[in-house]
Amino acid sequence: MKLRIIKIILVVLFISQAGLAQRGRINWTEDGNAYTKIKDGGIVKVDPKTEAEVVLVRQEQLTPSGGSKALVPQSYAFNNNNTKLLIFTNTARVWRYNTRGDYWILDIIANKLKQLGKGLPAQSLMFAKFSPDGRRVAYVSEHNLYVEEISTGNINKLTRDGSRKVINGTFDWVYEEEFGCRDGFRWSPDGSKIAFWQVDASKIRDYYMLNTTDSNYSQVIPVEYPKVGESPSPTKIGVVSIDNGYIRWMDIEGDPAQNYLPRMAWAGLNELIIQQLDRKQQESKLKYCNVTDGSSRTFWAENSEAWVDLNSADIFGEPGGWQWVNKGLDFIWVSEKDGWRHIYKISRDGKTETLLTKGNYDIGEIKCVDEANNYIYFTASPKNATQSYLYRVNIEKGNILQKVKKIVSKPKADPEMVSDSTQKGVHDYSISPNGKYATHAFSSHNIPRVSEWLTLPDNKPINPAKSIAATMKVDDKVDIEYLQVTTEDNITLDAWINKPKNFDPSKKYPVVLYVYGEPASSTVMDRWGGQNNFLYKGDMRGDGYIQVAIDNRGTPMLKGAAWRKAIYRKVGNVNIRDMALGFKKLQEQFSYFDKDRVAVWGWSGGGSSTLHLLFRYPEIFQTGISIAAVANQLFYDNIYQERYMGLPQENLEDFVNGSPVTYAKNLKGNLLYIHGTGDDNVHFSNAELLVNELIKQGKQFQYMPYPNRSHGISEGAGTFEHLSTLYTNYLKAHCPPGAR
């Protein structure tokens, strides 16, 4: 499932808004020569090369008139000439992230601060953005789109039909969860119009959650949630005129209740470019829409027998915008059409494709398109999928015209590795828009995270004394082994083993397998800290546990499309068999694995994998701790489940065979099952279905529902402490620690 690994939920909570600088990220200036950050309650601009700071906004400037406390920005954005500052504060969570709150405008020249959205409900504004000329701000409130004149405060309501079920300028639960779509409107280049999505969820049935603890009577919380097999919410794109409020709806071929529109951007003053996916997500069409008459035409398409890659910049954030090059005559696109995830340059008319990253390897993420130096920077790892490095490739093939030096030179190797190949692990970068500077972070299983500032394209540390090479240190106390194991199905899997302290190979140790197993993530990246059990209360290595993870087919590892898509229509089967047979091989290979003390655990998709392994391989696994699991695949949402499993109307047996509840009758070992009753992602009905089946089959188990907690089970005082203690005590009781 596109079910988030819980460690990410607990550690990384951020919003994704176009144009707003965000806490915890590099907030580059538009020219890329500096970055801004919050310091001492205000905002400063920093020169990466000298570290010199210039105060742009002082804390006292962010104190409302008559107030005693300054605003605390969650994010902020400057207008086109840096004379005004847009501040997002007093935020509230919408599904996953804090995307709703209050917006304020600071007139830096006049030193005046005022709140936007006068007369609208407090804490209701979303995704506010300056117009290109900086004179207006557009935002969403209560599912309607507004534009406000900054100088006068006049507010113009651009849509009037917004409701819980008719959603303008943002998205419903499933679009956000599965496509990463949140910010649902785009200013035109001249600021005269706004293009926006409208989602019609009026025919989508509600899933009713119950809040049973906040009042004497239970409160019903409805969530529009299309289950697998249910038609999608019809979605359309409109363009509204700022001057007269007229909305022109785009005429896009195809039944909107059988197609998706996950991406949209302006392609000119009077033209949009959009991506349309069919319901099975096996065909992706790129279309141009004429905003004057609403007509549309397809100019490029691709197909897959499984699913078409989403081409998102970050599945946990907003899909990437269109990256135009060559003065808008070409754009950059990512596709798996040849069996590998590659970067293509596609002409504006779609008639010419240029494969930029040739070879049998996958790219990870595009980090920067630097036209001035003719580079595209991207992550990849052709030799070891558990690691990640920065590469670059020439945008133009053949000789490169170095625009700065005005000379012609030969191209470097294709692709060219930028990262230091001797630093083996996971490299991450944030590159300035002009490709001149970058922050570079690095870690591995035995090297804690270190970082440095670089100049590009020469890839030199700005301060050699603070470089990664000068500051990284190997942790000699770590005893983690990365290895590959080949199963009896002749499938080679990556794995790691985290050994206990004072490890003695002549003794036998309890083994805990950490699993996820589905297309959203992997558990085997060679980075710092990923091998430590964040839920265990205490020192797992010190207590004498071996920890293990295995990467199965179907995960998003950079091993080719065939690896990732081997799971199509086989979620709950291919992935489970790979993990089980991989673990079995490890048991045969390492005599220090105690076969009588083996536990497995996971959260979300990993909770589902845990149930499968415990129910279907009782000869291997004696104990399982499953958290927030999908017990029945027919209970999950349509976008995710249909992408990876097809339509239940066509292949129902695959859904039944891939669901843990089908095998509950086989439980022989110890099961601790945990679920939040307020989970809007993996609904609590999954838990109740599984519990009923286990009762029916006469199976004894331990069960812990957390009242009103969501998928992350993070709400409420003492919750994490309780969960951690529960988990640890159960593991120690049923899979006792220590060598024997």
N, C-alpha and C positions, 0 to 999 in steps of 0.2 A: 504494500500500500504506500501511497505517498504519505506515509505516517512518519512524523519527524522523530529522529533519534533524540531521546530525552535529554542527553547531555547537551545537545545544541540548544534545546529549549531553555535549560537552566542557565546556560552560560551566555548565550547570545540572544538578547531580546532587542531588536532594533526595528525602526520603521523604514519604509522605502518610499521616498518621494522625489520626483523629478525636481531638480533645482534647489533642494534644501540640503544644506550641509548638516551632517549628523554626528552625534557624539560617537566616539570610538572609530571614526573613519577619517581618512585624510581629506580635508576640505580644501581642495585646490582652488586657487583663483582661476578666473576664466582664461587668462593668458598662460597659465601653467608655470609661471615663474616664482610663485610663492604659494603658501597655504595659510588658512586662518584657523584659529582654535579659540575655545573659551578659556580664559585665564582670569583669575581674581574676579569672577562674576561678569567680566566684560569680554570683548572679542579683540584679539590681536592678529596682525599679519606677520608671518615669519618667513624670512629668507632662508631656504634650505641650505644654502652654501655657507652663509656666515652665522646663521642662527640669530641674526639681529631681528628684534621685534618692534613693530610699530603698533601703537594702540589705535584701533579703529573706533571702538565703542567702549566707554567706561561703564562700570557697574551702575553708578548713580544715574546714568542716562536710561537705564532699564527699569527704573522705579516709577510706577504710575503716579500721576498727580494725586496727592492726598494719601498715598500708600506709604507703608513703612518698610516694605520688603521689595527688593528688585525681582523682576521676572527671572525665572530659571529656564533658559531655552533648552528644549529637547533637540531642536534643529533650527536653522536660520538660513536666510538667503538674502543677498544684496541685489538691488535692481541693476539696470544696465549701466548706470554711471556711478554706482556706489554711493548715491546720496540718500538712499533709503534702505532700511533693514526690515525684513519680514521675519517675525519670531513666532515659533510654535511652542506653546507651553500649556501647563495644566492638562496634560494629555490623559486619554482613557483608551482602554484596549477594545479593539474591534476584532473578534475572532483571535488572530494570532498576535497582532502588534498594536502598539499605541498609535493609531492613525486618526483619532478624533480628539479635539481639544479646543483651545482658544488661540487666535492669531492676533498679533499686535504689529503695528507699523511704527518704526522710529524714523522720523525725519531728522537725519543726522545734521544737516545744515542748520535747521531751525531749532534743533534739540527739542522736538515735540514727540510725545509718545501717545498713541491712541489705539484703542481696540477696534478690530474689524467686526462686522456682523452685528451692528447695533440692532436690537429688537429680536434677534434670533436666539434660540435657546443656548444657554451657557454650555461650553464644552461640546459643541455640536459641529464645529467646522472641520473640514477635511481637505487636504491636498492643495492648500492655497498656493497660487503661483502668480508672480508678476506677469503682466502683459509685456511683449517685447519692448515697448517704449517706456515701460516702468510707470505708466500713469494709472493703471488699474490693477486690481487683484481679482482673480476668479477663485471660487471655492465651492465645495459641496456642503450642504447642510440638510439633514433629514431627507436625503435621497433626491434633492433638487440642486440645480446648478445656479450659482449667483455670480454676478460681477459687480464690483464696488469701485467707484471713483475715489481715488485716494484723497484728492484735494478737497472734495466736497462731502465725502461720506455717503453720497447717493448710492443706493443699492438697487440693482436691477435683477429681478428674478427671471432667469432665462427659461426654466422649465417649471411646469406647474402640476404635473401629474405624478410626482414622486410619492412613493409610499413604501411600506415595508416590502411590498411585492413588486412594485415598479421602481426600478433603481436607476437613477440617472447619475452619470459622472463617477460612479464607482461600481462595485461588483457584488454578487451574492457569495455565499459561503464557498461554493464549489469552485467557482472561477478563481477565487483567491487561493484556496488550498492547493489546487491542482495545476493552475497555470501561473501562479504568482501574480495575478492581476489585482491591483488595488486602486492605483491612481487612474481614473477613467476618463480624463479629458485632456485635450491638447490645444494650446493657443495656435492660431495660424501665424505664419511668419510676419505678416504685417499687423497682427493684433486686431483685425477687423472681425474675426470669426473664431469660434471654438468648435472643434470636433469632439464628440463625446459618445460613449457607449450608453445604451439603455438596455437593461436586462429585465425581461418580463418573467417574473417568477410566479405569476398569478395561478398558473396551472401546476406548479410544483407543490407536492404535498409537504406538509410540515411534519417534522419529527418533534414530538413534545417531550421536553425535559421537565422534571419537577424539582422545584426548590422547596424542600420540606423542612428547612431549619430556620429560615429568617422571619417567620411569622407563625401565628397559631394555625393558620390554614395554608395548605400547600399552594404554591404559585406555579402556574403553567408557563413554561418558556418555549415558545414555538421557534423552530429553526427551519427555514425552507431548505430542504435537503433532498436532492434527486438521487434516489437509490439506483444501483446498477439495474439496468433493464428499463428504467424510466427515461422518457425523452428529455433532452436538455432544455434548459430555459431558453426560449427564443431571445436572441440578442441582435440588436441592430445598431447602426452608427448614424448619428445625425450631425449636421453642421448648423450651428445657430449664429445668426448675425447679431453682433453686439448692438448695432444701431437700432434695428427694428424688432429684434426677437424672433424673426422668422426662422423656422427650422426646416432644412431640407434633409430628408431621409435618403440615405444611399440605397440604390436599387441593386442588391447583391443577389446574384443567381443562387438558387438552392433554398430548400425549406429551412428557415431559421431554427426550427425545432429539431433538425437533424444535422446541424452543422455548428461549428464554433468559430468565433472571431477573437483569437487570443492576442493579436498584435495589430497596431494601427499607428501611423505617423503621417505627418504632412510630407508630401513629395514636391511641393511647389506652392505658389500662391493660391491656386484653385484646384489642387489635386491631392488626394490621399493615397497612401499605399497601405494595404491591409494583408493579413494572412488569414486564410479560411481553412479550417480542418473539417473533414467529414466526421460523422459521429464516431466511427471506429478509429479515427485518427490515423488512417492508413493513406490518406491523400492530403497533401498540403498544396494549396493554390495561393499564389501571390497575385493580387489584383490592384489595379488603379481605379480610383473613383473620382469622377468629375463632380466637384462640389457645386457647380453651377446648375446642372440638370440632374444630378444624382446617378448618372449612368456609371456602369462599372465594366471592366474587362479583365480577363485573366491573361497574364503575360508570361508566367512561369509556373511550373508545377513539378511535383515529385511524388513518388508512391513507394509503399513498402508493404510486404505481405504480413508484417507484424505491426509496427507502428512507426510513424515518422518522428524523428527526433524533434524535440520541442524548440531547439535553437534559442533557448533562454540564456541570458547572461548569468543568471543565478536563480535556481529553482526556488530559493527561499526569498528572493526579492523580485523586483519588477523585471519583466522580460526586457532585454536590451533594445535600445532604439535602433532605427536603421542607421547604418554607418556608411554614409555616402563618401565616395572618393572621386578624384578626377573631375572636380567641379560639378558633381552631381550626375555625371554621365554613367557612373558605375556605382555599385554598392557591394558591400562585403556580406557574405552569407555563409552559414555553416550547415553542412549536410552529411549524412551517412550513406548517400546514394551508391557509393562504390564499395561499401562494406566497412569503411573507416570514417571516423568523424573528421572531416577536412574543411579547410577554409577555401571558399570560392570567391572569385570576383565575377559579378554578373553585370552585364550591360543593362542600362536602364530599360531597354526594350525587351530584355530577356533572351535575346537571340544569340548572345555570345557568353560562354562560360569559360573562365580560366581557373584551373585547379592550382592553387598556390602552395599547398602543402602535400606534395607528392610523396608516396611511400606507404608501406604497410604499418602505419601507426596512427593513433588518435591524437587530436588536439583536445585540451581540457577547456580552458576559457581564454577568450581574447582579452588581453589586458590593455592594449593601446593600439590605435592606428595612427602612426606618425608619418603623415604624407611628406612633410618637409625633408625627412631623411629616407623616405621610401621604405619604411618598415611596418610590418604588423608584428606586435609582440603577443605571444600566447604561451600557455603552459602545456607541457607534454612530458611523456616519459616513455620513449620507445623501447627501452631495454628492461625496465622494471616498473610495473604498474602500481606498486605500492609507494612509489616516490613521485615527485613532481618537480619539474625544472622549467626555467624560462627559456624560450626559444624566440627567434625572430625569422621572418621570411620577407623577401622583397615583394612589394606590391606589384611592381612591373617586372616582367621577365627580361632576360638579356642584360645588356649593360645598363648601369644605373646612372641617371643624371643626378649628380649631387647638387641640389638646387642652391645650397649655401655656398659651396666652393666653386660652383660653375665649371666642374670638370667631369669627365667621364671616367669611371673606374669599373673594374670587373666585380661581379657580384660575389659575395661570400658563399660558402657551402650552403646547400638548401636542404633542410633548414639549418640555421646556425644556433648552437647552444650559447646562451648568454650566461646562465648560472655557472658557477665553478663546479666542474664535474667531480672534484675531489670531495665536495661537501655533499655527501650522499644522504638524502632524506627528502623532506618536503620544503620547497621554496615557495614563498608567496610574495606578491608585489602589488604596490599601488603606484601607477605611473602617471605623471602629470599629463594634462591634455596635449601639451606640445612635445611630449616625449623627451624632455630635457632632464627631468629629475625622477627619482623613484625611491620609495621606501621598500626595503627588502628584508623579509623575515625568514628565518630558517630554523628548523629543528629536526631531530630524528628520535628514534626510540631511546637513545642514550645521550643525546645532546639537548639540554633545555633550550627553549626558544631564545634566540638572539636576533638583533636587528641592526640595520645600518642604513645610511642615506647614500645613494649612488647618483652619479651623473651618467647620462646616456647621450649618445649611443656608445660611448667608450667604456661603459660599465666599470667605472672606477669609484671607490669609496670617497666621499667628500672629506671625511676625516679618517685617515688610515688607523689612527690610534683607537678609534671607536668602531672599526670595521668588524664584520663577522669573523674574519680570519684571525683577528687579534683578540677577540673577546670570547669566542665559543670555547666551552669546556666539556669534555667527556665525563659523564657521571660513571665512575668506576663501580658504583654500588649496584648499577642496573645489570640484571642478568636476563636479557630478553633475546631470544633467538628467532630470526626470520628464516623461513624455509618454505619449500614447496613439497607437496605430497601428491602422488598420483594414485587415483582410486582404481578399483577393479573395473570401473567403466572406462578406464584409460583417460580420465579427465585430470589435468594437473591444476591444483589449487594452491593459492598462496595462504600462508598461515603464520602465526607467531605463537611462541610459548614464553610466558613470563614465569620464571622459576622462583621458588621461595628463597628467602635469605638462608645462608649457611646450607645451601643445597648439597645433598649427598646422593649421587646417582645410584648408590647401592640400596637405598631405601625407597619406600613407596609413599606417594603423596596423593591427597585428594585433588581432583581436577575439576575446575569450573569453566565451562564453555560459554563464552559470551556471544550471542547471536543477534543478527538483524535479518539479512538474507534476501531482502526485496529490492526492487529497482531504485529506491530513493537514496541508498547509501551503502557504504561498505564499512567493515570493522577492522580492516588490516592495513590502513595507511601507516607508513613509517614516519610517524610524527611523535613528538613528545607528549606523554600523558595519556594517549589513547589506549594504552595497555593496562591502565589502572582502573579498578572498579570504583566509580564515584559513589555508588550506593552503599558500599560496605562500610560499616562503622568500625574503624580500627585499621590495623595494618595487615592487609591480606597476605603479603609476602612474609611478614614477620610471624604470622599465625600458621604458616606452613601450607599455603595453598598454591597449586600450579594453576595459572590462568591461561586460557587458550582462545584464539579466534581463528576462524577459517572463512575464506572468501569463496563463495559459491558462484556458479553461473547465474546470470541475471542481475548482478549488481552493476552499478554504473562505472566500474573500473575501466581504465583505458586499455582494453584488450580487444577492441574491434566490435563491430555491430553484432556479429554472430554470437559472441560471448554474452552480450547484454540481452539479445533477443531470443536466446535459447529458452528463456522462461515463458515465452508467449504461450498463453493458454495452459501453462503448467505451473503457475504460482501455487505453492503448497506441495509440489511434487519434485520437480527438477532441483529446486534450491534445497529442499529437505534431504533428498537422497545424497546430493553432493556433500552437505555438511556431515551427515551421518557416516557415509563411507570414508570421507576424509578423516574424521575423528577415529574411526575404526582402524585406519592405517597408522595413525599416530600411536594408538594403543599397542599395535603390533610392533611398532618400531622402537618405542621407549618403554623399557621395563619398569621405570619408576612411576608410570601412571598406575594408580591403584584402581583396578577395574571395579572394585566394590564400593568405591566412593567417587561417583561421577555425578556432577550437577550441571544443569544448563539453565540459562536465564536470558531474558530479553524484554524489551519494552516496545509496545506498538507492533510494528511488523515483526520485531524480534520476539514479542510475546506470542504471536501466532506461531512463529518457528519453534519456540519452546514447547508449546502444546503438541505440535506435530511430532517433534523428536521424542517427547516423553511418552506419547500414546503409541507411536509406531515403531519405536526402537527401544523397547523396555529392556532388552538384553544389554544395551549400552548405557542408558541413562536411568538412574534410580531416583533422582530428585530434580524437580523443575520449579522455577519461580517465574511466573508469567504475569506481565503487567500490561493492562490496557490493550488486550489482544482482540483482533477480529476473529470471532469464533465461527462466523458464517460469512463467506464472501458475498452472499446476496444482500447482506446488511450494509455494505459499504457504498460509497458514492459512485455515480456513473462515469465521470471523467477518468478517474484512476482505474477502476476495475475493468471497464470496457476497453481501455487502452491496452491493458496487459492480458486480458482474458477473453475479449470478444463479447458478444451479446448472449445473455443467458437464454434468450428466445431461440438461439441457434445451437448452442453447445452447453446446455444446462449441466450435463454430466461433468464437465471440467470444473465448474464451480463447486459442485457437491464433492468431487474427489479431492479438491484442493482446500476444503474447509476443515479445520481442526475438529469441529463438533462431530463430524462423520466418524471419527476414530476414538471418541471419548470412551466407548465401551471397553477399549483395550488398556485403560489405565491400570498399572500395577504398582507404580512407585509412589513417591511423595510429591504432591502438588500444592503449592501456595499460589492462589489466584487473586489478583489485585486489580481493582478498577474504580475509577471515579464516577460517581452517579451523575455528575454534571458534564460529562465528556461530550462535547458537540462534534467531535471528530469521529472517534470510534465509540458509537453509542453504547450506553449501559445495557441495552437490550442484548448485546453480544454476551455479556457476563451472565445475564439471567437465563438466556438460552442454554449456555454451556452448563450452568449450575443445574438446571432442570434435567438435562440429559445425564449428567453424572449421578444425580439422585435416582433417576429412573433406572440406571444401570447398577445401582447399589454401590457406588464408589465413594470412599471416604477421602476428604481433602480439606485443606484449610482455605478460608475465603475471607477477604477483607475489602468491603466496599467503603470508599471514602466519600462521605456526603458532600454533594455540590462541588466536588473538585473536578477540574477539567482534565484534558488529556495529559497534561504535564503534572497533575496531582501536586500543585505547588501552592494553592491558595490555603489560607487559614493558618493561624498561629500554631507552631509546633508540628506542622504537617511533615516536613522533610525529616525532621528528627525522628518522628514516629515511624515513618516509612523505612528509613534507614535501619532503625533498631529492629523492626519487624523482619525485614529482609535478612539482616545479619544473624539474628537469633534462630531463624528458621534454617538458614544454611548451616550454621554450626550444629544444630540439633540433628539434622538429617544427612549432612555430609561433613562429619567431624573433621576439624583441622589437624594438621601435624603429621610428621613423618612416622612411619611404622617399619 
